[in-house]
Amino acid sequence: MFDPISAAADPPSRGFKMPGVRPAVDDGGNPPSMTDPFDPALLNAVVGGDLLIARELIEDFLPSARGCRRHPSGGSRLALMEEVRAASHKLKGSASLIGARGLIALCAQLQIVAVRDDGRLIATFLAQLDACPQDVESALGTFLERAAWR
């Protein structure tokens, strides 16, 4: 089974590059910071170095991220918790394909508090979720502008 996290540590020789982007691990073997909007090396590993597939993946991610920024609709508390859990699960899956580790962690936390029915923490995480995809979206836009064939 393909493991994109492991593959990112040893990216294929073909692929794309972006000036100023850190590798999947630094000289000390440490992964990129959770504060980096996304990990281009992981994206490279997921798409096998194919910039066209990376572009398509990013273009699919952006509407998904924008849609998940909408706050949940009204309805029963149970329906609200399920809506939050499902939306955060979907966004977490999309974010994992591009290596948006901070967004993945935030979505995982949001899923957990939705399952626990913790309205106070959901409000806190939803507020954080408002800004996080925008940061990722901005970084992805810059990536697409600068990405080049290796």
C-alpha positions in Angstrom: 0.0 0.0 0.0 1.3 3.4 -0.9 2.2 5.6 2.0 2.6 9.3 0.9 4.2 10.3 4.2 7.0 7.8 3.8 7.3 8.4 0.1 7.7 12.1 0.7 10.9 11.4 2.5 12.3 9.9 -0.7 10.6 11.7 -3.6 11.0 10.3 -7.1 13.8 11.7 -9.2 11.4 13.2 -11.7 8.8 15.7 -10.6 8.4 19.4 -10.0 10.3 21.8 -7.9 9.5 25.1 -6.3 12.2 27.6 -5.4 12.4 28.2 -1.6 10.5 25.1 -0.7 11.9 23.0 2.1 12.2 19.2 1.6 9.9 16.7 3.3 12.5 16.3 6.1 15.4 18.5 7.0 19.0 17.4 7.6 18.1 16.2 11.1 15.2 14.0 9.8 12.6 16.4 11.1 9.3 16.8 9.2 8.1 20.2 8.0 6.5 22.4 10.6 2.8 22.0 11.3 2.6 25.7 10.6 3.6 25.3 7.0 0.4 25.7 5.0 1.2 22.5 2.9 4.1 20.2 2.1 5.1 20.3 -1.6 7.3 17.2 -1.2 4.3 15.2 0.0 2.2 16.5 -2.8 5.0 15.5 -5.2 5.1 12.0 -3.8 1.3 11.6 -4.0 1.2 12.6 -7.7 4.4 10.8 -8.6 6.0 14.0 -9.7 3.3 14.8 -12.3 2.7 18.6 -12.2 -0.5 18.3 -14.2 -2.0 15.9 -11.7 -0.8 18.1 -8.9 -2.6 21.1 -10.5 -5.8 19.0 -10.9 -5.6 17.9 -7.3 -5.1 21.5 -6.1 -8.0 22.7 -8.3 -10.2 20.0 -6.8 -9.1 20.9 -3.3 -9.8 24.6 -3.4 -13.7 24.5 -3.8 -13.8 21.8 -1.2 -11.9 23.9 1.3 -14.0 27.0 0.5 -17.2 24.9 1.0 -16.0 23.6 4.4 -15.5 27.1 5.7 -19.2 27.7 5.7 -20.5 27.3 9.3 -22.9 24.5 9.8 -26.6 25.1 9.2 -29.2 25.0 12.0 -31.2 22.0 13.0 -31.0 19.6 15.9 -27.9 19.3 17.9 -27.3 15.8 16.7 -27.7 16.9 13.1 -25.3 19.8 13.7 -22.6 17.5 15.2 -23.0 15.0 12.3 -22.7 17.9 9.8 -19.5 19.2 11.5 -18.0 15.7 11.7 -18.8 14.8 8.1 -17.5 18.2 6.7 -14.3 18.0 8.8 -13.7 14.4 7.7 -14.1 15.4 4.0 -11.7 18.3 4.3 -9.2 16.2 6.3 -9.1 13.7 3.4 -8.6 16.4 0.8 -5.9 18.1 2.9 -4.0 14.9 3.4 -3.5 14.6 -0.4 -1.7 17.9 -0.5 0.1 17.6 2.8 -1.7 20.4 4.7 -0.6 19.0 8.0 -1.9 21.8 10.2 -5.3 21.7 8.4 -5.4 17.9 8.8 -4.7 18.2 12.6 -7.4 20.8 13.0 -9.9 18.7 11.1 -9.1 15.7 13.2 -9.6 17.7 16.4 -12.9 19.0 15.0 -14.1 15.5 14.2 -13.3 14.4 17.8 -15.1 17.2 19.5 -18.1 16.7 17.2 -18.3 13.0 18.2 -18.0 14.1 21.8 -20.7 16.7 21.3 -18.7 19.6 22.7 -20.3 22.7 21.3 -17.8 25.1 23.0 -14.8 23.5 21.4 -16.5 23.1 18.1 -17.0 26.9 18.1 -13.3 27.4 18.9 -12.1 25.0 16.1 -14.6 26.5 13.6 -13.1 29.9 14.2 -9.6 28.5 13.6 -10.9 26.7 10.5 -12.0 30.0 9.0 -8.4 31.2 8.5 -6.5 27.9 7.9 -7.9 27.0 4.5 -7.2 30.5 3.3 -3.6 30.2 4.3 -3.4 26.8 2.4 -5.2 28.3 -0.6 -2.8 31.2 -0.8 0.3 28.9 -0.5 -1.1 26.6 -3.2 -1.7 29.6 -5.5 1.9 30.6 -5.0 3.0 27.0 -5.6 1.1 26.8 -8.9 2.6 30.1 -10.0 6.2 29.0 -9.3 6.2 25.3 -9.9 8.4 24.1 -12.7 9.5 20.8 -14.1 12.6 19.4 -12.7 
